[in-house]
Amino acid sequence: MMRPPYLFPPERREEWLGDLYEVNREMLHKDYPRWQVNLNNVLKTVILVISALKIRLSDFFSLGKVKSE
């Protein structure tokens, strides 16, 4: 059975989710509105995904350069 492709290895995903959970708890403890906590989650997730895609694309193009040389 094929595993779905992930942008990050399991250790990095677990670490990132743990960090996000801690920030959520801290923001809720400081009485931030729930919508602001959720917006923070969405923005951090978008930034993480874009960064991961940039790294993947960079690796892909640098691999192509190495093969062509």
mmCIF file of the C-alpha atoms, coordinates in Angstrom:
data_MODEL
# 
_entry.id   MODEL 
# 
loop_
_atom_site.group_PDB 
_atom_site.id 
_atom_site.type_symbol 
_atom_site.label_atom_id 
_atom_site.label_alt_id 
_atom_site.label_comp_id 
_atom_site.label_asym_id 
_atom_site.label_entity_id 
_atom_site.label_seq_id 
_atom_site.pdbx_PDB_ins_code 
_atom_site.Cartn_x 
_atom_site.Cartn_y 
_atom_site.Cartn_z 
_atom_site.occupancy 
_atom_site.B_iso_or_equiv 
_atom_site.pdbx_formal_charge 
_atom_site.auth_seq_id 
_atom_site.auth_comp_id 
_atom_site.auth_asym_id 
_atom_site.auth_atom_id 
_atom_site.pdbx_PDB_model_num 
ATOM 1  C CA . MET A 1 1  ? 0.000   0.000  0.000   1.00 0.00 ? 1  MET A CA 1 
ATOM 2  C CA . MET A 1 2  ? 1.360   3.414  -0.956  1.00 0.00 ? 2  MET A CA 1 
ATOM 3  C CA . ARG A 1 3  ? 1.790   6.089  1.653   1.00 0.00 ? 3  ARG A CA 1 
ATOM 4  C CA . PRO A 1 4  ? 0.543   9.565  0.769   1.00 0.00 ? 4  PRO A CA 1 
ATOM 5  C CA . PRO A 1 5  ? 3.337   12.058 0.068   1.00 0.00 ? 5  PRO A CA 1 
ATOM 6  C CA . TYR A 1 6  ? 4.001   14.502 2.874   1.00 0.00 ? 6  TYR A CA 1 
ATOM 7  C CA . LEU A 1 7  ? 5.917   17.759 2.774   1.00 0.00 ? 7  LEU A CA 1 
ATOM 8  C CA . PHE A 1 8  ? 7.660   16.984 6.058   1.00 0.00 ? 8  PHE A CA 1 
ATOM 9  C CA . PRO A 1 9  ? 8.918   13.819 7.759   1.00 0.00 ? 9  PRO A CA 1 
ATOM 10 C CA . PRO A 1 10 ? 6.890   12.565 10.760  1.00 0.00 ? 10 PRO A CA 1 
ATOM 11 C CA . GLU A 1 11 ? 9.269   14.008 13.397  1.00 0.00 ? 11 GLU A CA 1 
ATOM 12 C CA . ARG A 1 12 ? 8.982   17.524 11.994  1.00 0.00 ? 12 ARG A CA 1 
ATOM 13 C CA . ARG A 1 13 ? 5.179   17.274 11.701  1.00 0.00 ? 13 ARG A CA 1 
ATOM 14 C CA . GLU A 1 14 ? 4.881   16.129 15.315  1.00 0.00 ? 14 GLU A CA 1 
ATOM 15 C CA . GLU A 1 15 ? 7.202   18.897 16.516  1.00 0.00 ? 15 GLU A CA 1 
ATOM 16 C CA . TRP A 1 16 ? 5.320   21.547 14.570  1.00 0.00 ? 16 TRP A CA 1 
ATOM 17 C CA . LEU A 1 17 ? 1.927   20.366 15.819  1.00 0.00 ? 17 LEU A CA 1 
ATOM 18 C CA . GLY A 1 18 ? 3.219   20.350 19.394  1.00 0.00 ? 18 GLY A CA 1 
ATOM 19 C CA . ASP A 1 19 ? 4.477   23.908 19.014  1.00 0.00 ? 19 ASP A CA 1 
ATOM 20 C CA . LEU A 1 20 ? 1.177   25.011 17.515  1.00 0.00 ? 20 LEU A CA 1 
ATOM 21 C CA . TYR A 1 21 ? -0.729  23.364 20.369  1.00 0.00 ? 21 TYR A CA 1 
ATOM 22 C CA . GLU A 1 22 ? 1.397   25.198 22.956  1.00 0.00 ? 22 GLU A CA 1 
ATOM 23 C CA . VAL A 1 23 ? 0.819   28.562 21.253  1.00 0.00 ? 23 VAL A CA 1 
ATOM 24 C CA . ASN A 1 24 ? -2.934  27.830 21.121  1.00 0.00 ? 24 ASN A CA 1 
ATOM 25 C CA . ARG A 1 25 ? -3.057  27.064 24.841  1.00 0.00 ? 25 ARG A CA 1 
ATOM 26 C CA . GLU A 1 26 ? -1.061  30.168 25.678  1.00 0.00 ? 26 GLU A CA 1 
ATOM 27 C CA . MET A 1 27 ? -3.262  32.427 23.539  1.00 0.00 ? 27 MET A CA 1 
ATOM 28 C CA . LEU A 1 28 ? -6.444  30.949 24.997  1.00 0.00 ? 28 LEU A CA 1 
ATOM 29 C CA . HIS A 1 29 ? -5.031  31.308 28.515  1.00 0.00 ? 29 HIS A CA 1 
ATOM 30 C CA . LYS A 1 30 ? -4.369  34.992 27.784  1.00 0.00 ? 30 LYS A CA 1 
ATOM 31 C CA . ASP A 1 31 ? -8.039  35.310 26.747  1.00 0.00 ? 31 ASP A CA 1 
ATOM 32 C CA . TYR A 1 32 ? -7.496  35.978 23.071  1.00 0.00 ? 32 TYR A CA 1 
ATOM 33 C CA . PRO A 1 33 ? -10.738 35.579 21.100  1.00 0.00 ? 33 PRO A CA 1 
ATOM 34 C CA . ARG A 1 34 ? -11.181 32.159 19.539  1.00 0.00 ? 34 ARG A CA 1 
ATOM 35 C CA . TRP A 1 35 ? -11.358 33.632 16.022  1.00 0.00 ? 35 TRP A CA 1 
ATOM 36 C CA . GLN A 1 36 ? -7.948  35.249 16.520  1.00 0.00 ? 36 GLN A CA 1 
ATOM 37 C CA . VAL A 1 37 ? -6.431  31.957 17.713  1.00 0.00 ? 37 VAL A CA 1 
ATOM 38 C CA . ASN A 1 38 ? -7.875  30.196 14.660  1.00 0.00 ? 38 ASN A CA 1 
ATOM 39 C CA . LEU A 1 39 ? -6.645  32.928 12.327  1.00 0.00 ? 39 LEU A CA 1 
ATOM 40 C CA . ASN A 1 40 ? -3.181  32.573 13.844  1.00 0.00 ? 40 ASN A CA 1 
ATOM 41 C CA . ASN A 1 41 ? -3.332  28.807 13.181  1.00 0.00 ? 41 ASN A CA 1 
ATOM 42 C CA . VAL A 1 42 ? -4.350  29.306 9.563   1.00 0.00 ? 42 VAL A CA 1 
ATOM 43 C CA . LEU A 1 43 ? -1.654  31.893 8.880   1.00 0.00 ? 43 LEU A CA 1 
ATOM 44 C CA . LYS A 1 44 ? 1.100   29.810 10.462  1.00 0.00 ? 44 LYS A CA 1 
ATOM 45 C CA . THR A 1 45 ? -0.059  26.756 8.520   1.00 0.00 ? 45 THR A CA 1 
ATOM 46 C CA . VAL A 1 46 ? -0.066  28.657 5.219   1.00 0.00 ? 46 VAL A CA 1 
ATOM 47 C CA . ILE A 1 47 ? 3.434   29.989 5.916   1.00 0.00 ? 47 ILE A CA 1 
ATOM 48 C CA . LEU A 1 48 ? 4.684   26.500 6.779   1.00 0.00 ? 48 LEU A CA 1 
ATOM 49 C CA . VAL A 1 49 ? 3.197   24.928 3.646   1.00 0.00 ? 49 VAL A CA 1 
ATOM 50 C CA . ILE A 1 50 ? 4.563   27.664 1.372   1.00 0.00 ? 50 ILE A CA 1 
ATOM 51 C CA . SER A 1 51 ? 8.008   27.292 2.950   1.00 0.00 ? 51 SER A CA 1 
ATOM 52 C CA . ALA A 1 52 ? 7.924   23.524 2.499   1.00 0.00 ? 52 ALA A CA 1 
ATOM 53 C CA . LEU A 1 53 ? 6.880   23.880 -1.140  1.00 0.00 ? 53 LEU A CA 1 
ATOM 54 C CA . LYS A 1 54 ? 9.712   26.349 -1.775  1.00 0.00 ? 54 LYS A CA 1 
ATOM 55 C CA . ILE A 1 55 ? 12.195  23.883 -0.286  1.00 0.00 ? 55 ILE A CA 1 
ATOM 56 C CA . ARG A 1 56 ? 10.802  21.017 -2.391  1.00 0.00 ? 56 ARG A CA 1 
ATOM 57 C CA . LEU A 1 57 ? 10.940  23.087 -5.575  1.00 0.00 ? 57 LEU A CA 1 
ATOM 58 C CA . SER A 1 58 ? 14.453  24.254 -4.776  1.00 0.00 ? 58 SER A CA 1 
ATOM 59 C CA . ASP A 1 59 ? 15.551  20.638 -4.183  1.00 0.00 ? 59 ASP A CA 1 
ATOM 60 C CA . PHE A 1 60 ? 13.866  19.552 -7.414  1.00 0.00 ? 60 PHE A CA 1 
ATOM 61 C CA . PHE A 1 61 ? 15.591  22.212 -9.524  1.00 0.00 ? 61 PHE A CA 1 
ATOM 62 C CA . SER A 1 62 ? 18.989  21.718 -7.880  1.00 0.00 ? 62 SER A CA 1 
ATOM 63 C CA . LEU A 1 63 ? 18.688  17.967 -8.489  1.00 0.00 ? 63 LEU A CA 1 
ATOM 64 C CA . GLY A 1 64 ? 17.992  18.684 -12.163 1.00 0.00 ? 64 GLY A CA 1 
ATOM 65 C CA . LYS A 1 65 ? 21.120  20.867 -12.369 1.00 0.00 ? 65 LYS A CA 1 
ATOM 66 C CA . VAL A 1 66 ? 23.283  18.144 -10.832 1.00 0.00 ? 66 VAL A CA 1 
ATOM 67 C CA . LYS A 1 67 ? 21.976  15.519 -13.285 1.00 0.00 ? 67 LYS A CA 1 
ATOM 68 C CA . SER A 1 68 ? 22.570  17.771 -16.293 1.00 0.00 ? 68 SER A CA 1 
ATOM 69 C CA . GLU A 1 69 ? 26.208  18.467 -15.374 1.00 0.00 ? 69 GLU A CA 1 
# 
